[in-house]
Amino acid sequence: MVIYGFSNGFYRWDTLVGIPTSEVFGQVLSLFQKLEC
């Protein structure tokens, strides 16, 4: 599955860099939603 590999890659990048990717990804998503409105 593409989505699984995508999230898995983000998880590996998250452990590598040490940044909570889920939080950053959520902020970016909410930011895009604000731009759409």
PDB file with SEQRES, HELIX, SHEET and CRYST1 records, atoms N, CA, C and O in Angstrom:
SEQRES   1 A   37  MET VAL ILE TYR GLY PHE SER ASN GLY PHE TYR ARG TRP          
SEQRES   2 A   37  ASP THR LEU VAL GLY ILE PRO THR SER GLU VAL PHE GLY          
SEQRES   3 A   37  GLN VAL LEU SER LEU PHE GLN LYS LEU GLU CYS                  
HELIX    1 AA1 VAL A    2  VAL A   17  1                                  16    
HELIX    2 AA2 THR A   21  GLU A   36  1                                  16    
CRYST1    1.000    1.000    1.000  90.00  90.00  90.00 P 1           1          
ATOM      1  N   MET A   1       0.831  -1.200   0.000  1.00  0.00           N  
ATOM      2  CA  MET A   1       0.000   0.000   0.000  1.00  0.00           C  
ATOM      3  C   MET A   1       0.869   1.256   0.000  1.00  0.00           C  
ATOM      4  O   MET A   1       1.883   1.324   0.695  1.00  0.00           O  
ATOM      5  N   VAL A   2       0.463   2.229  -0.777  1.00  0.00           N  
ATOM      6  CA  VAL A   2       1.246   3.458  -0.913  1.00  0.00           C  
ATOM      7  C   VAL A   2       1.184   4.265   0.382  1.00  0.00           C  
ATOM      8  O   VAL A   2       2.193   4.796   0.846  1.00  0.00           O  
ATOM      9  N   ILE A   3      -0.015   4.349   0.957  1.00  0.00           N  
ATOM     10  CA  ILE A   3      -0.206   5.150   2.166  1.00  0.00           C  
ATOM     11  C   ILE A   3       0.618   4.575   3.315  1.00  0.00           C  
ATOM     12  O   ILE A   3       1.209   5.321   4.096  1.00  0.00           O  
ATOM     13  N   TYR A   4       0.654   3.241   3.417  1.00  0.00           N  
ATOM     14  CA  TYR A   4       1.415   2.592   4.488  1.00  0.00           C  
ATOM     15  C   TYR A   4       2.903   2.880   4.332  1.00  0.00           C  
ATOM     16  O   TYR A   4       3.587   3.185   5.308  1.00  0.00           O  
ATOM     17  N   GLY A   5       3.397   2.782   3.111  1.00  0.00           N  
ATOM     18  CA  GLY A   5       4.805   3.070   2.850  1.00  0.00           C  
ATOM     19  C   GLY A   5       5.116   4.531   3.102  1.00  0.00           C  
ATOM     20  O   GLY A   5       6.193   4.872   3.591  1.00  0.00           O  
ATOM     21  N   PHE A   6       4.166   5.396   2.765  1.00  0.00           N  
ATOM     22  CA  PHE A   6       4.329   6.838   2.965  1.00  0.00           C  
ATOM     23  C   PHE A   6       4.444   7.158   4.451  1.00  0.00           C  
ATOM     24  O   PHE A   6       5.354   7.870   4.876  1.00  0.00           O  
ATOM     25  N   SER A   7       3.506   6.622   5.239  1.00  0.00           N  
ATOM     26  CA  SER A   7       3.522   6.863   6.684  1.00  0.00           C  
ATOM     27  C   SER A   7       4.714   6.178   7.333  1.00  0.00           C  
ATOM     28  O   SER A   7       5.280   6.693   8.297  1.00  0.00           O  
ATOM     29  N   ASN A   8       5.097   5.014   6.805  1.00  0.00           N  
ATOM     30  CA  ASN A   8       6.239   4.284   7.343  1.00  0.00           C  
ATOM     31  C   ASN A   8       7.521   5.060   7.093  1.00  0.00           C  
ATOM     32  O   ASN A   8       8.403   5.101   7.950  1.00  0.00           O  
ATOM     33  N   GLY A   9       7.627   5.674   5.922  1.00  0.00           N  
ATOM     34  CA  GLY A   9       8.788   6.496   5.602  1.00  0.00           C  
ATOM     35  C   GLY A   9       8.847   7.710   6.509  1.00  0.00           C  
ATOM     36  O   GLY A   9       9.926   8.124   6.934  1.00  0.00           O  
ATOM     37  N   PHE A  10       7.683   8.283   6.808  1.00  0.00           N  
ATOM     38  CA  PHE A  10       7.612   9.427   7.720  1.00  0.00           C  
ATOM     39  C   PHE A  10       8.032   9.009   9.125  1.00  0.00           C  
ATOM     40  O   PHE A  10       8.686   9.768   9.839  1.00  0.00           O  
ATOM     41  N   TYR A  11       7.649   7.793   9.512  1.00  0.00           N  
ATOM     42  CA  TYR A  11       7.996   7.288  10.842  1.00  0.00           C  
ATOM     43  C   TYR A  11       9.504   7.104  10.959  1.00  0.00           C  
ATOM     44  O   TYR A  11      10.099   7.433  11.985  1.00  0.00           O  
ATOM     45  N   ARG A  12      10.115   6.582   9.910  1.00  0.00           N  
ATOM     46  CA  ARG A  12      11.570   6.389   9.914  1.00  0.00           C  
ATOM     47  C   ARG A  12      12.280   7.740   9.944  1.00  0.00           C  
ATOM     48  O   ARG A  12      13.273   7.904  10.654  1.00  0.00           O  
ATOM     49  N   TRP A  13      11.779   8.703   9.180  1.00  0.00           N  
ATOM     50  CA  TRP A  13      12.355  10.056   9.158  1.00  0.00           C  
ATOM     51  C   TRP A  13      12.172  10.709  10.525  1.00  0.00           C  
ATOM     52  O   TRP A  13      13.030  11.459  10.988  1.00  0.00           O  
ATOM     53  N   ASP A  14      11.032  10.410  11.166  1.00  0.00           N  
ATOM     54  CA  ASP A  14      10.723  10.956  12.486  1.00  0.00           C  
ATOM     55  C   ASP A  14      11.738  10.467  13.515  1.00  0.00           C  
ATOM     56  O   ASP A  14      12.234  11.253  14.323  1.00  0.00           O  
ATOM     57  N   THR A  15      12.049   9.169  13.487  1.00  0.00           N  
ATOM     58  CA  THR A  15      13.001   8.613  14.451  1.00  0.00           C  
ATOM     59  C   THR A  15      14.413   9.073  14.130  1.00  0.00           C  
ATOM     60  O   THR A  15      15.248   9.200  15.026  1.00  0.00           O  
ATOM     61  N   LEU A  16      14.679   9.321  12.865  1.00  0.00           N  
ATOM     62  CA  LEU A  16      16.016   9.730  12.439  1.00  0.00           C  
ATOM     63  C   LEU A  16      16.301  11.169  12.852  1.00  0.00           C  
ATOM     64  O   LEU A  16      17.355  11.460  13.418  1.00  0.00           O  
ATOM     65  N   VAL A  17      15.356  12.073  12.568  1.00  0.00           N  
ATOM     66  CA  VAL A  17      15.564  13.497  12.843  1.00  0.00           C  
ATOM     67  C   VAL A  17      15.210  13.827  14.294  1.00  0.00           C  
ATOM     68  O   VAL A  17      15.841  14.683  14.915  1.00  0.00           O  
ATOM     69  N   GLY A  18      14.202  13.145  14.826  1.00  0.00           N  
ATOM     70  CA  GLY A  18      13.799  13.395  16.208  1.00  0.00           C  
ATOM     71  C   GLY A  18      12.723  14.450  16.317  1.00  0.00           C  
ATOM     72  O   GLY A  18      12.569  15.062  17.374  1.00  0.00           O  
ATOM     73  N   ILE A  19      11.970  14.680  15.248  1.00  0.00           N  
ATOM     74  CA  ILE A  19      10.886  15.665  15.247  1.00  0.00           C  
ATOM     75  C   ILE A  19       9.550  14.917  15.210  1.00  0.00           C  
ATOM     76  O   ILE A  19       9.393  13.992  14.413  1.00  0.00           O  
ATOM     77  N   PRO A  20       8.589  15.297  16.051  1.00  0.00           N  
ATOM     78  CA  PRO A  20       7.267  14.668  16.021  1.00  0.00           C  
ATOM     79  C   PRO A  20       6.552  14.972  14.699  1.00  0.00           C  
ATOM     80  O   PRO A  20       5.862  15.983  14.569  1.00  0.00           O  
ATOM     81  N   THR A  21       6.732  14.070  13.718  1.00  0.00           N  
ATOM     82  CA  THR A  21       6.232  14.323  12.370  1.00  0.00           C  
ATOM     83  C   THR A  21       4.705  14.414  12.352  1.00  0.00           C  
ATOM     84  O   THR A  21       4.135  15.183  11.578  1.00  0.00           O  
ATOM     85  N   SER A  22       4.049  13.631  13.202  1.00  0.00           N  
ATOM     86  CA  SER A  22       2.585  13.642  13.223  1.00  0.00           C  
ATOM     87  C   SER A  22       2.058  15.020  13.598  1.00  0.00           C  
ATOM     88  O   SER A  22       1.059  15.480  13.044  1.00  0.00           O  
ATOM     89  N   GLU A  23       2.729  15.677  14.537  1.00  0.00           N  
ATOM     90  CA  GLU A  23       2.310  17.025  14.946  1.00  0.00           C  
ATOM     91  C   GLU A  23       2.532  18.014  13.819  1.00  0.00           C  
ATOM     92  O   GLU A  23       1.664  18.836  13.523  1.00  0.00           O  
ATOM     93  N   VAL A  24       3.704  17.934  13.186  1.00  0.00           N  
ATOM     94  CA  VAL A  24       4.032  18.846  12.085  1.00  0.00           C  
ATOM     95  C   VAL A  24       3.074  18.615  10.929  1.00  0.00           C  
ATOM     96  O   VAL A  24       2.588  19.569  10.321  1.00  0.00           O  
ATOM     97  N   PHE A  25       2.797  17.337  10.617  1.00  0.00           N  
ATOM     98  CA  PHE A  25       1.909  16.991   9.514  1.00  0.00           C  
ATOM     99  C   PHE A  25       0.497  17.493   9.788  1.00  0.00           C  
ATOM    100  O   PHE A  25      -0.194  17.954   8.879  1.00  0.00           O  
ATOM    101  N   GLY A  26       0.072  17.401  11.051  1.00  0.00           N  
ATOM    102  CA  GLY A  26      -1.249  17.892  11.439  1.00  0.00           C  
ATOM    103  C   GLY A  26      -1.345  19.399  11.311  1.00  0.00           C  
ATOM    104  O   GLY A  26      -2.371  19.928  10.883  1.00  0.00           O  
ATOM    105  N   GLN A  27      -0.272  20.094  11.683  1.00  0.00           N  
ATOM    106  CA  GLN A  27      -0.252  21.552  11.572  1.00  0.00           C  
ATOM    107  C   GLN A  27      -0.315  21.974  10.111  1.00  0.00           C  
ATOM    108  O   GLN A  27      -1.011  22.929   9.767  1.00  0.00           O  
ATOM    109  N   VAL A  28       0.413  21.260   9.248  1.00  0.00           N  
ATOM    110  CA  VAL A  28       0.410  21.573   7.820  1.00  0.00           C  
ATOM    111  C   VAL A  28      -0.971  21.319   7.237  1.00  0.00           C  
ATOM    112  O   VAL A  28      -1.453  22.097   6.413  1.00  0.00           O  
ATOM    113  N   LEU A  29      -1.616  20.224   7.663  1.00  0.00           N  
ATOM    114  CA  LEU A  29      -2.954  19.902   7.171  1.00  0.00           C  
ATOM    115  C   LEU A  29      -3.954  20.975   7.573  1.00  0.00           C  
ATOM    116  O   LEU A  29      -4.755  21.413   6.746  1.00  0.00           O  
ATOM    117  N   SER A  30      -3.920  21.405   8.829  1.00  0.00           N  
ATOM    118  CA  SER A  30      -4.844  22.444   9.306  1.00  0.00           C  
ATOM    119  C   SER A  30      -4.563  23.765   8.602  1.00  0.00           C  
ATOM    120  O   SER A  30      -5.481  24.543   8.345  1.00  0.00           O  
ATOM    121  N   LEU A  31      -3.294  24.018   8.289  1.00  0.00           N  
ATOM    122  CA  LEU A  31      -2.918  25.243   7.595  1.00  0.00           C  
ATOM    123  C   LEU A  31      -3.494  25.240   6.182  1.00  0.00           C  
ATOM    124  O   LEU A  31      -3.977  26.265   5.701  1.00  0.00           O  
ATOM    125  N   PHE A  32      -3.439  24.070   5.512  1.00  0.00           N  
ATOM    126  CA  PHE A  32      -4.005  23.962   4.167  1.00  0.00           C  
ATOM    127  C   PHE A  32      -5.522  24.135   4.206  1.00  0.00           C  
ATOM    128  O   PHE A  32      -6.106  24.741   3.308  1.00  0.00           O  
ATOM    129  N   GLN A  33      -6.156  23.599   5.252  1.00  0.00           N  
ATOM    130  CA  GLN A  33      -7.605  23.732   5.382  1.00  0.00           C  
ATOM    131  C   GLN A  33      -7.993  25.192   5.576  1.00  0.00           C  
ATOM    132  O   GLN A  33      -9.019  25.634   5.061  1.00  0.00           O  
ATOM    133  N   LYS A  34      -7.181  25.942   6.315  1.00  0.00           N  
ATOM    134  CA  LYS A  34      -7.447  27.366   6.522  1.00  0.00           C  
ATOM    135  C   LYS A  34      -7.298  28.128   5.211  1.00  0.00           C  
ATOM    136  O   LYS A  34      -8.055  29.060   4.940  1.00  0.00           O  
ATOM    137  N   LEU A  35      -6.315  27.728   4.391  1.00  0.00           N  
ATOM    138  CA  LEU A  35      -6.094  28.393   3.109  1.00  0.00           C  
ATOM    139  C   LEU A  35      -7.243  28.109   2.147  1.00  0.00           C  
ATOM    140  O   LEU A  35      -7.608  28.964   1.340  1.00  0.00           O  
ATOM    141  N   GLU A  36      -7.818  26.895   2.234  1.00  0.00           N  
ATOM    142  CA  GLU A  36      -8.931  26.536   1.361  1.00  0.00           C  
ATOM    143  C   GLU A  36     -10.161  27.363   1.696  1.00  0.00           C  
ATOM    144  O   GLU A  36     -10.898  27.766   0.797  1.00  0.00           O  
ATOM    145  N   CYS A  37     -10.393  27.621   2.984  1.00  0.00           N  
ATOM    146  CA  CYS A  37     -11.543  28.422   3.399  1.00  0.00           C  
ATOM    147  C   CYS A  37     -11.236  29.899   3.152  1.00  0.00           C  
ATOM    148  O   CYS A  37     -12.071  30.759   3.431  1.00  0.00           O  
TER     149      CYS A  37                                                      
END                                                                             
